C-alpha cells in the first residue's frame, strides 16, 4: 500500500519499478465541502477529533 495525502486537483504521476506484486495506491484528502451532494451537518453535531474525519479516500490498484 502507498498512501498520499491532499493530492492536488491536477493529480500527479507515480512510476513504480521492479517486481512489486499487488500494489494499492490511496489518496486521502481532507475536506468534504466540495463533493457533489454535500450538505452541512445538522446543528449540534461536530466533526470527530479522529484524523480520518471529514476526509475523502480514493483507492486504485496499480497496474
WODA-V784408 format. One record per backbone hydrogen bond with DSSP energy under -0.5 kcal/mol. NH is the residue of the N-H (numbers start at 1). CO is the residue of the C=O. E is the energy in kcal/mol with one decimal. If there is no record, write none. Layout:
nh=NH co=CO e=E
nh=NH co=CO e=E
//
This chain:
nh=2 co=24 e=-2.3
nh=4 co=26 e=-2.1
nh=6 co=28 e=-2.1
nh=11 co=8 e=-2.3
nh=16 co=14 e=-0.5
nh=20 co=18 e=-1.2
nh=25 co=60 e=-2.9
nh=26 co=2 e=-3.1
nh=27 co=58 e=-2.4
nh=28 co=4 e=-2.5
nh=29 co=27 e=-0.5
nh=29 co=56 e=-2.5
nh=31 co=54 e=-3.0
nh=35 co=32 e=-1.7
nh=38 co=35 e=-2.0
nh=45 co=42 e=-2.0
nh=53 co=50 e=-1.8
nh=55 co=52 e=-0.8
nh=56 co=29 e=-2.6
nh=58 co=27 e=-2.3
nh=60 co=25 e=-2.0
nh=62 co=23 e=-2.7
//
